[in-house]
Amino acid sequence: MVFGFSKASRKRLQSISTLAPRNFVDSLDFVSNSSQTIRFHSSQIHLDSGEIAPGEVVCAPNEPLELFPGMRSADSIKLPDTVHIALGRVDPHVHFRESATPTRSEFEEWGPTGTDYESLIESIDKANRSYSVRSGCLAALKGGVCIVGAMGNTPWGPVGPYRHQRAQDHYNEKSLLPIVVWPRMEPDAAPISRHEGKDFGSTFGGSGLTGDARKKMYSLWKGEAISYHNDQARPTETLEAFKERVRPDLRLLHHEYFDGSTVLACQKETMDLAESVGVSSLLARHIPTGPALQQILDRASSSSFALPAEIGLDYVYWCRERLLEQDSEIALINYRRPAHPSYEDQQSLIHLTKETLNKGYSIFFGTDHAPHAKAAKAFSNGLPGSPGTRNIEHSLQYYFELHARYGYSWNEIDRLAAINPAKHMSQFASFPYEIGTMETGAMANLAIFDDSVQYSVDESLLAQQLEDPEYHSALSGEAGLRGKSLFTVVNGRVYDVEAEIKALN
């Protein structure tokens, strides 16, 4: 069903071909034999200037956007007055989990060391059964997201040029939208020139690298860009010892252990390391508090390298106090590293993000979409399992929180969710047309949504729509959510995402 359309428009849409898009190829371009054009008219098109104006957009697969402000042609589909047409969202931080499978000869030549081939294949099969690239793409489309950057913490990670290209090729083959695979940094692994390496060395539960090993790894990336997770463990106390000493509410175990001091210590250590070896750019992933953002801004004023800032999107919604109000069973899946901020630190993050954006700084949102199975998040021996939550399919609901509660304009959200992350990612990947701009000739990436609709999470329905039988959401049971995605356009291909996700052209 197509919401709010006239009978003539519905009949026209029902006649549109539903052929799925072909593979996303190395040039980050879609190839399609379909030439079906869809024209949408809306009274609320988000222009780059910040103005919201009436007009028409024209979308055809693999063709650039056509934008006609103020125009309404006879054959366009008139959207209800409450429906917005904005730039498609760009999420530079997802964990889609699926891994390429190496042959035995690839394993013998390219590693990894420390395991045998059969064990590696078993780990890959388990990861790939848990969450697929297709499910991740469907979740992105549901959230109005049309380009993502995928983390490399997979069993056969994108380490070094060969394995990175194999991972990128695998994702290209499987994807419904552009996915940029971030190379994973490891000691002794060759860097990827003109790319952004991902450092898991500071990550509790990840590589756990310290000292000389991490410095050697960074030195290989001299002159290149790096990103990192700012979730290092306390240097003087294990999580187990902390739990025994403090005995916090289980819902707050991570959130009190990974407090503001651990984030600030990790960020300072990493910025000092980057300065010492001469990287070109250092991106802090999922910044969780106002003080953490302020520390980066203070360093940027004198730094020899760029310090873009990625704000964790769910941190503008979740804080410790809000988590304690949630149903305990649901809240126990809502684990994040670094932990959710206190209410005070969350408020400072929300207000400082807006202030920083309006000063022209390179700041943007990332969801850190982490689709672990619910069982993987269960407590074992009194300690939590896998961290992170599924967020990307509910990006729109998080944006509405900022718009309705904190007075963020739609233009500010467009810049944080689409324009700035597009500019950042376009430094490291090629796209068929310019991204992150609502202009004729740009890549036709759009998020079309209704801002008048109340929303609630239906886990069983989403499991079906996202082809994800393990689906669960930390937003289940939350009242007051708003907004409904209707269409997501990826390089001119229009997806109906209101219910079951279908390509319309």
C-alpha positions as CSV (number, residue, x, y, z in Angstrom):
1,M,0.0,0.0,0.0
2,V,1.3,3.5,-0.9
3,F,0.3,6.0,1.8
4,G,-1.6,9.1,0.9
5,F,-1.6,8.8,-2.9
6,S,-4.5,9.4,-5.3
7,K,-6.1,6.5,-7.1
8,A,-4.4,7.5,-10.3
9,S,-1.0,7.7,-8.6
10,R,-1.5,4.3,-6.9
11,K,-2.4,2.7,-10.2
12,R,0.7,4.1,-11.8
13,L,3.0,2.9,-9.0
14,Q,1.5,-0.6,-9.2
15,S,2.5,-0.8,-12.8
16,I,6.1,0.0,-12.1
17,S,8.6,-2.8,-12.4
18,T,9.9,-4.3,-9.2
19,L,13.2,-5.6,-10.5
20,A,15.9,-5.7,-7.9
21,P,19.0,-3.6,-8.5
22,R,22.1,-5.4,-9.9
23,N,25.3,-5.6,-8.1
24,F,27.1,-2.5,-6.8
25,V,30.4,-2.6,-8.6
26,D,34.0,-1.4,-8.0
27,S,33.3,2.1,-9.3
28,L,30.6,2.5,-6.7
29,D,28.0,2.7,-9.4
30,F,24.8,0.8,-10.1
31,V,24.2,-0.9,-13.4
32,S,20.6,-1.4,-14.4
33,N,18.6,-2.0,-17.6
34,S,15.6,-0.3,-16.1
35,S,14.9,3.3,-17.3
36,Q,11.7,3.8,-15.4
37,T,11.4,7.3,-14.1
38,I,9.5,8.3,-11.0
39,R,8.6,12.0,-10.3
40,F,7.7,13.1,-6.8
41,H,6.1,16.4,-5.8
42,S,6.4,17.7,-2.3
43,S,5.6,20.9,-0.5
44,Q,8.6,20.2,1.7
45,I,11.9,19.7,-0.2
46,H,15.0,20.3,1.9
47,L,17.3,22.5,-0.1
48,D,21.0,22.9,0.7
49,S,20.4,26.6,1.7
50,G,18.3,25.4,4.6
51,E,15.1,26.5,3.0
52,I,12.2,24.1,2.8
53,A,10.4,24.7,-0.5
54,P,7.8,23.1,-2.8
55,G,8.9,21.4,-5.9
56,E,9.6,18.2,-7.8
57,V,12.4,15.6,-7.9
58,V,12.9,13.1,-10.7
59,C,14.5,9.8,-10.0
60,A,15.7,7.1,-12.5
61,P,18.1,4.3,-11.8
62,N,21.7,5.1,-12.4
63,E,20.9,8.7,-13.4
64,P,21.6,11.9,-11.6
65,L,18.9,13.7,-9.7
66,E,16.7,16.3,-11.4
67,L,15.4,19.0,-9.0
68,F,12.8,21.5,-10.0
69,P,12.0,23.9,-7.1
70,G,8.4,25.3,-7.3
71,M,7.4,23.0,-10.1
72,R,4.6,20.5,-10.3
73,S,4.1,18.5,-13.5
74,A,1.0,16.7,-14.5
75,D,2.4,13.1,-14.1
76,S,4.2,13.6,-10.8
77,I,3.2,11.8,-7.6
78,K,1.8,14.4,-5.2
79,L,3.0,13.6,-1.7
80,P,0.9,14.7,1.4
81,D,1.8,18.0,2.9
82,T,3.3,16.4,5.9
83,V,5.9,14.4,3.8
84,H,9.5,15.7,3.5
85,I,12.0,15.0,0.8
86,A,15.5,15.3,2.2
87,L,18.9,14.1,1.2
88,G,19.5,10.4,1.8
89,R,21.3,9.8,5.0
90,V,24.9,8.7,5.1
91,D,26.0,6.5,8.0
92,P,29.8,6.0,8.2
93,H,29.7,3.6,11.1
94,V,28.0,0.2,10.8
95,H,28.9,-3.4,11.7
96,F,27.3,-5.6,9.1
97,R,29.3,-8.7,10.3
98,E,29.3,-10.7,7.1
99,S,32.7,-11.8,6.0
100,A,34.3,-12.9,2.7
101,T,35.4,-16.5,2.7
102,P,39.0,-17.1,1.6
103,T,40.2,-20.1,-0.3
104,R,42.8,-22.3,1.4
105,S,45.5,-20.8,-0.8
106,E,44.4,-17.2,0.1
107,F,44.4,-18.2,3.8
108,E,47.9,-19.6,3.5
109,E,49.2,-16.5,1.7
110,W,47.3,-13.7,3.5
111,G,46.6,-15.1,6.9
112,P,45.5,-14.5,9.6
113,T,48.1,-16.2,11.8
114,G,47.2,-17.9,15.1
115,T,44.4,-20.1,13.7
116,D,43.9,-22.9,11.3
117,Y,41.8,-22.8,8.1
118,E,39.0,-25.0,9.3
119,S,38.5,-22.9,12.5
120,L,38.5,-19.7,10.4
121,I,35.9,-21.1,8.0
122,E,33.7,-22.2,11.0
123,S,33.9,-18.6,12.5
124,I,33.0,-17.1,9.1
125,D,30.1,-19.4,8.6
126,K,28.8,-18.6,12.1
127,A,29.1,-14.8,11.5
128,N,27.5,-15.0,8.1
129,R,24.5,-17.0,9.3
130,S,24.0,-14.4,12.1
131,Y,23.7,-11.3,10.0
132,S,23.9,-10.8,6.3
133,V,24.8,-7.8,4.1
134,R,21.3,-8.0,2.7
135,S,19.7,-7.6,6.1
136,G,22.0,-4.7,6.9
137,C,21.0,-3.0,3.6
138,L,17.3,-3.5,4.3
139,A,17.7,-2.0,7.7
140,A,19.6,1.0,6.2
141,L,16.9,1.5,3.6
142,K,14.2,1.4,6.3
143,G,16.0,4.2,8.1
144,G,16.4,6.4,5.0
145,V,20.1,5.6,4.8
146,C,21.6,5.2,1.3
147,I,25.4,5.0,1.9
148,V,27.2,3.3,4.7
149,G,30.8,2.7,5.9
150,A,31.3,-0.8,7.3
151,M,33.7,-1.7,10.1
152,G,36.2,-4.5,9.5
153,N,35.8,-6.5,12.7
154,T,34.9,-9.6,10.8
155,P,36.5,-13.1,11.1
156,W,38.6,-12.5,7.9
157,G,38.9,-8.8,8.2
158,P,40.0,-6.3,5.5
159,V,43.6,-6.2,6.6
160,G,46.2,-5.1,4.0
161,P,45.5,-4.3,0.4
162,Y,44.6,-7.8,-0.8
163,R,42.1,-8.7,2.0
164,H,40.6,-5.2,1.9
165,Q,39.9,-5.5,-1.8
166,R,38.4,-9.0,-1.3
167,A,36.1,-7.6,1.4
168,Q,35.1,-4.6,-0.7
169,D,34.4,-6.9,-3.7
170,H,32.3,-9.2,-1.5
171,Y,30.2,-6.3,-0.1
172,N,29.8,-4.8,-3.6
173,E,28.4,-8.2,-4.8
174,K,25.9,-8.5,-2.0
175,S,24.8,-4.9,-1.5
176,L,21.7,-3.0,-2.3
177,L,23.4,0.4,-1.7
178,P,27.0,1.7,-1.6
179,I,29.0,0.2,1.2
180,V,32.5,1.6,1.8
181,V,34.6,-1.0,3.7
182,W,37.1,0.6,6.1
183,P,40.5,-1.1,6.1
184,R,41.4,-2.7,9.4
185,M,44.7,-1.7,10.9
186,E,46.9,-4.4,12.4
187,P,50.6,-4.4,13.3
188,D,52.8,-5.2,10.3
189,A,49.9,-4.9,7.8
190,A,50.5,-2.6,4.9
191,P,48.3,0.6,4.8
192,I,45.8,1.4,2.1
193,S,46.8,4.6,0.5
194,R,44.3,7.4,0.4
195,H,41.9,5.5,2.7
196,E,40.9,5.7,6.3
197,G,42.3,2.9,8.4
198,K,40.2,1.7,11.4
199,D,42.2,1.2,14.6
200,F,40.6,-1.5,16.9
201,G,43.7,-1.3,19.1
202,S,42.1,0.9,21.8
203,T,38.9,-1.2,21.9
204,F,38.1,-3.2,25.0
205,G,37.3,-6.7,23.8
206,G,39.0,-6.0,20.4
207,S,42.6,-6.0,19.5
208,G,43.7,-4.6,22.9
209,L,46.9,-3.2,21.6
210,T,49.0,-1.0,23.7
211,G,52.4,0.8,23.7
212,D,54.9,0.0,21.1
213,A,52.7,-2.3,19.1
214,R,50.1,0.4,18.6
215,K,52.7,3.0,17.8
216,K,54.3,0.8,15.2
217,M,50.9,0.2,13.6
218,Y,50.2,4.0,13.4
219,S,53.6,4.7,12.0
220,L,52.8,2.5,8.9
221,W,49.9,4.9,8.3
222,K,51.9,8.1,8.4
223,G,50.3,10.7,6.2
224,E,47.1,8.7,6.0
225,A,43.7,9.0,7.8
226,I,42.8,6.9,10.8
227,S,39.6,6.4,12.9
228,Y,39.3,4.7,16.3
229,H,36.8,3.6,19.0
230,N,37.3,5.6,22.2
231,D,36.3,2.7,24.5
232,Q,39.5,1.7,26.2
233,A,39.3,-0.2,29.5
234,R,40.3,1.2,32.8
235,P,44.1,0.8,33.0
236,T,44.1,-0.2,36.7
237,E,41.0,-2.3,37.1
238,T,39.3,-5.1,35.2
239,L,35.6,-5.1,34.6
240,E,35.3,-8.1,36.9
241,A,37.1,-6.4,39.7
242,F,35.0,-3.2,39.2
243,K,31.8,-5.2,39.4
244,E,32.8,-6.8,42.6
245,R,33.9,-3.5,44.1
246,V,31.0,-1.2,43.0
247,R,28.2,-3.8,42.5
248,P,26.2,-1.5,40.2
249,D,22.8,-2.2,38.7
250,L,23.5,-4.7,35.8
251,R,22.0,-2.2,33.4
252,L,24.7,0.3,34.4
253,L,27.7,-2.0,34.6
254,H,29.3,-0.9,31.4
255,H,28.1,2.6,31.7
256,E,29.8,3.2,35.1
257,Y,32.9,1.2,34.2
258,F,33.5,3.0,30.8
259,D,32.8,6.4,32.3
260,G,33.8,9.9,31.1
261,S,37.4,9.5,32.4
262,T,38.1,6.4,30.4
263,V,36.9,8.0,27.2
264,L,39.0,11.2,27.8
265,A,42.1,9.1,28.6
266,C,41.7,7.0,25.4
267,Q,41.2,10.1,23.3
268,K,44.2,11.9,24.7
269,E,46.4,8.8,24.3
270,T,45.3,8.3,20.7
271,M,45.6,12.0,19.7
272,D,49.2,12.1,21.2
273,L,50.0,8.9,19.3
274,A,48.7,10.3,16.0
275,E,50.6,13.6,16.5
276,S,53.8,11.7,17.1
277,V,53.7,9.7,13.9
278,G,52.2,12.4,11.6
279,V,48.8,11.1,10.4
280,S,46.7,13.4,8.2
281,S,43.4,12.9,10.0
282,L,42.1,11.2,13.2
283,L,38.4,10.5,13.6
284,A,37.0,9.7,17.0
285,R,34.1,7.3,16.5
286,H,30.8,7.5,18.5
287,I,31.7,10.4,20.8
288,P,29.4,9.9,23.8
289,T,29.6,13.0,25.9
290,G,30.0,16.8,25.7
291,P,33.3,16.8,27.6
292,A,34.7,14.2,25.1
293,L,33.7,16.4,22.2
294,Q,35.1,19.5,23.9
295,Q,38.5,17.7,24.4
296,I,38.7,17.1,20.6
297,L,37.7,20.6,19.8
298,D,40.3,22.0,22.2
299,R,43.0,19.8,20.6
300,A,41.9,20.8,17.0
301,S,42.9,24.4,17.6
302,S,46.6,23.5,17.7
303,S,46.7,20.1,16.0
304,S,48.9,19.3,13.0
305,F,46.2,16.9,11.6
306,A,42.4,17.1,11.0
307,L,40.2,16.0,13.9
308,P,36.7,15.3,12.4
309,A,34.1,14.2,15.0
310,E,31.5,11.5,14.8
311,I,28.7,11.7,17.4
312,G,27.1,8.5,18.5
313,L,23.5,8.9,17.3
314,D,21.9,6.9,20.1
315,Y,23.8,8.9,22.7
316,V,21.5,11.9,22.0
317,Y,18.6,9.6,23.0
318,W,19.9,7.3,25.6
319,C,21.5,8.3,28.9
320,R,21.9,6.3,32.1
321,E,18.9,7.9,33.7
322,R,16.6,7.1,30.7
323,L,18.0,3.5,30.6
324,L,16.9,3.0,34.2
325,E,13.4,3.9,33.3
326,Q,13.2,1.2,30.7
327,D,11.9,-2.3,31.1
328,S,14.8,-4.2,32.7
329,E,14.8,-7.1,30.2
330,I,15.0,-4.8,27.2
331,A,17.5,-2.5,28.8
332,L,19.9,-5.4,29.4
333,I,20.4,-5.6,25.6
334,N,21.2,-1.9,25.4
335,Y,24.9,-2.2,26.0
336,R,27.3,0.2,24.4
337,R,31.0,0.9,24.6
338,P,31.8,3.5,25.6
339,A,28.8,3.6,27.9
340,H,25.8,5.8,27.8
341,P,26.4,9.2,29.2
342,S,24.9,10.7,32.3
343,Y,22.0,13.1,31.7
344,E,24.3,16.1,32.3
345,D,26.9,14.8,29.9
346,Q,24.3,14.0,27.3
347,Q,22.8,17.4,27.4
348,S,26.2,19.0,26.9
349,L,26.8,16.7,24.0
350,I,23.5,17.7,22.3
351,H,24.0,21.4,22.7
352,L,27.7,21.4,21.9
353,T,27.1,19.3,18.7
354,K,24.7,21.9,17.4
355,E,27.1,24.8,18.3
356,T,30.0,23.0,16.7
357,L,28.0,22.2,13.5
358,N,27.1,25.9,13.1
359,K,30.7,26.9,13.3
360,G,31.4,24.9,10.2
361,Y,33.3,22.1,11.8
362,S,33.4,18.6,10.3
363,I,31.0,16.9,12.6
364,F,28.4,14.2,11.8
365,F,26.4,11.3,13.2
366,G,27.2,7.6,13.1
367,T,24.9,4.9,14.4
368,D,27.5,2.2,15.3
369,H,24.7,-0.2,14.1
370,A,25.7,-3.5,15.8
371,P,23.4,-6.4,15.0
372,H,24.5,-9.1,17.5
373,A,22.0,-11.8,18.2
374,K,20.1,-11.4,21.4
375,A,21.7,-14.5,22.9
376,A,25.2,-13.1,22.2
377,K,24.3,-10.2,24.5
378,A,23.3,-12.3,27.5
379,F,25.2,-12.2,30.7
380,S,27.8,-14.9,31.4
381,N,29.4,-15.3,34.8
382,G,27.8,-12.0,35.8
383,L,29.3,-10.1,32.9
384,P,27.6,-8.8,29.7
385,G,28.2,-10.2,26.3
386,S,28.5,-8.4,23.0
387,P,28.0,-4.6,23.1
388,G,26.2,-2.3,20.8
389,T,22.6,-2.1,19.5
390,R,20.7,-2.1,16.2
391,N,20.1,1.6,15.4
392,I,20.2,2.3,11.7
393,E,16.6,1.3,10.9
394,H,15.4,3.8,13.5
395,S,17.7,6.7,12.5
396,L,14.6,8.8,11.7
397,Q,13.2,8.4,15.2
398,Y,16.5,9.6,16.7
399,Y,16.5,12.6,14.4
400,F,12.9,13.5,15.5
401,E,14.1,13.4,19.1
402,L,16.5,16.2,18.3
403,H,14.0,18.1,16.2
404,A,11.1,17.9,18.6
405,R,12.8,18.1,21.9
406,Y,15.9,20.1,21.3
407,G,15.0,22.5,18.5
408,Y,17.3,21.1,15.9
409,S,16.2,22.4,12.5
410,W,15.8,20.0,9.6
411,N,18.8,21.7,7.9
412,E,21.0,21.0,10.9
413,I,19.9,17.4,10.9
414,D,20.5,17.2,7.1
415,R,24.0,18.5,7.6
416,L,24.8,16.1,10.5
417,A,23.1,13.1,8.9
418,A,23.7,13.6,5.2
419,I,25.9,16.5,4.0
420,N,28.9,16.3,6.4
421,P,29.2,12.5,6.5
422,A,29.0,12.5,2.7
423,K,31.8,15.0,2.4
424,H,33.9,12.9,4.8
425,M,33.3,9.6,3.0
426,S,33.8,11.1,-0.5
427,Q,37.5,11.6,0.5
428,F,38.0,7.9,0.5
429,A,35.7,6.5,-2.2
430,S,34.4,7.4,-5.6
431,F,30.8,7.8,-6.5
432,P,29.1,8.1,-9.9
433,Y,27.9,11.7,-9.1
434,E,28.5,14.2,-6.3
435,I,27.0,13.1,-3.0
436,G,25.6,15.1,-0.1
437,T,23.9,17.9,-2.1
438,M,20.3,18.5,-3.2
439,E,21.1,19.7,-6.7
440,T,20.4,18.7,-10.2
441,G,23.2,16.5,-11.4
442,A,24.1,15.1,-7.9
443,M,23.6,11.5,-7.0
444,A,19.9,10.8,-6.5
445,N,20.0,9.8,-2.9
446,L,16.9,10.8,-1.0
447,A,15.0,10.1,2.3
448,I,11.3,10.6,2.0
449,F,9.4,10.6,5.3
450,D,6.2,11.7,7.1
451,D,6.8,13.9,10.2
452,S,3.3,13.7,11.5
453,V,3.1,9.9,12.3
454,Q,3.5,8.4,15.8
455,Y,5.8,5.4,15.7
456,S,6.3,2.3,17.8
457,V,8.6,-0.7,17.3
458,D,7.1,-4.0,16.2
459,E,9.9,-6.5,16.5
460,S,8.1,-9.4,14.8
461,L,7.1,-7.2,11.8
462,L,10.6,-5.8,11.5
463,A,12.1,-9.3,11.6
464,Q,10.1,-10.1,8.6
465,Q,10.7,-6.9,6.7
466,L,14.4,-6.9,7.3
467,E,14.8,-10.6,6.7
468,D,16.4,-10.9,10.1
469,P,14.9,-13.6,12.3
470,E,17.2,-12.6,15.2
471,Y,15.8,-9.0,15.2
472,H,15.4,-7.2,18.5
473,S,15.4,-3.5,19.4
474,A,16.4,-1.5,22.4
475,L,13.6,0.9,21.4
476,S,10.9,-1.7,22.0
477,G,8.2,-0.3,24.2
478,E,9.4,3.3,23.9
479,A,6.6,5.8,23.9
480,G,6.6,9.1,22.0
481,L,8.6,8.0,19.0
482,R,7.7,9.8,15.8
483,G,8.3,9.7,12.1
484,K,7.8,7.1,9.4
485,S,10.1,6.5,6.4
486,L,8.1,6.1,3.2
487,F,10.7,5.9,0.4
488,T,14.5,5.7,0.2
489,V,16.1,6.5,-3.1
490,V,19.6,5.1,-3.9
491,N,21.3,6.4,-7.0
492,G,17.9,7.0,-8.6
493,R,16.4,3.6,-7.6
494,V,13.2,4.2,-5.5
495,Y,12.5,1.8,-2.7
496,D,9.1,1.7,-1.0
497,V,10.2,1.2,2.7
498,E,6.9,1.8,4.5
499,A,6.3,-1.9,5.0
500,E,7.9,-4.7,3.1
501,I,10.9,-3.1,1.3
502,K,10.4,-3.1,-2.5
503,A,12.2,-1.5,-5.4
504,L,9.7,0.4,-7.6
505,N,11.9,1.1,-10.6
